[in-house]
Amino acid sequence: MAWIFLVAAGLLEVVWAFFMKKSEGFTLFGPTVITLVTMLASFALLSLSMKSLPLGTAYTIWTGIGAVGSFALGIVLLGESVTPMRLIAAALIVGGLVMMKLSSAD
């Protein structure tokens, strides 16, 4: 169950990062509310996952999902640039996440 909580927390991190961008510095009400609600939910799920997963594993996976997911959303929804170097960087993060999961005893 901890891994399910962790993946959900990571996905919510992507959501709040996207809506933080859309909030224009917390000046737009709707995106600001979505940012805050999903942020709290993400932290709560991360906290639940940390009850049984090691800190280093949980935090690394959470931030990695957030980083790669935000990178992908930026490309798909915000028209951010796709360069070979950015793709390699994202692939390295995903590789690190896979290694972290495979090395975890839980």
C-alpha positions in Angstrom: 0.0 0.0 0.0 2.9 2.4 0.7 4.0 2.3 -2.9 0.5 3.1 -4.1 0.4 6.1 -1.7 3.8 7.1 -2.9 3.0 7.0 -6.6 -0.3 8.9 -6.0 1.7 11.5 -4.0 4.1 11.9 -6.9 1.3 12.3 -9.4 -0.3 14.9 -7.2 3.0 16.7 -7.1 2.8 17.0 -10.9 -0.7 18.4 -10.6 0.2 21.0 -8.0 3.3 22.1 -9.8 1.3 22.6 -13.0 -1.4 24.6 -11.3 1.2 26.6 -9.4 2.5 27.7 -12.8 -1.0 28.4 -14.0 -1.8 30.4 -10.8 0.5 33.2 -12.0 2.2 33.7 -8.7 -0.9 32.8 -6.7 -2.8 35.7 -8.3 -5.5 33.5 -9.8 -8.0 32.0 -7.4 -8.9 28.7 -9.1 -5.4 27.5 -9.9 -4.2 28.7 -6.4 -6.9 26.6 -4.7 -6.1 23.5 -6.8 -2.4 24.0 -6.0 -2.9 24.2 -2.3 -5.4 21.3 -2.1 -3.3 19.0 -4.2 -0.1 20.0 -2.4 -1.6 19.1 0.9 -2.9 15.8 -0.4 0.5 15.0 -1.9 2.3 15.7 1.4 -0.3 13.6 3.3 0.2 10.6 0.9 3.9 11.0 1.1 3.7 11.0 4.8 1.6 7.8 4.8 4.1 6.1 2.5 7.0 7.0 4.8 5.4 5.0 7.6 6.9 1.9 6.0 9.3 3.1 3.3 12.7 4.5 4.0 13.0 8.3 3.9 15.6 8.3 1.1 13.6 6.0 -1.1 10.2 7.7 -0.6 11.5 11.2 -1.0 13.6 10.4 -4.0 10.8 8.6 -5.8 8.3 11.4 -4.9 10.5 14.1 -6.3 11.5 12.1 -9.3 7.9 11.5 -10.3 7.2 15.1 -9.8 10.2 16.2 -11.8 9.7 13.9 -14.8 5.9 14.4 -14.8 6.3 18.1 -14.7 8.8 18.0 -17.4 6.4 15.9 -19.6 3.4 18.2 -18.8 5.5 21.2 -19.7 6.2 19.8 -23.1 2.7 18.5 -23.8 0.6 21.3 -22.4 2.8 24.3 -22.2 4.8 23.9 -25.3 8.2 23.8 -23.6 11.2 22.8 -25.7 12.2 19.3 -26.3 15.9 18.9 -26.8 18.1 15.8 -26.8 19.9 17.0 -23.6 16.5 17.5 -21.7 15.3 14.1 -22.8 18.6 12.5 -21.7 18.3 14.2 -18.3 14.7 13.0 -17.9 15.8 9.4 -18.9 18.6 9.5 -16.3 16.1 10.5 -13.6 13.8 7.7 -14.6 16.7 5.3 -14.5 17.6 6.5 -11.0 14.0 5.9 -9.9 14.0 2.4 -11.2 17.3 1.7 -9.5 16.0 3.2 -6.2 12.9 1.0 -6.4 14.9 -2.2 -7.3 17.3 -1.5 -4.4 14.5 -1.0 -1.9 13.8 -3.9 0.5 10.1 -2.9 0.8 
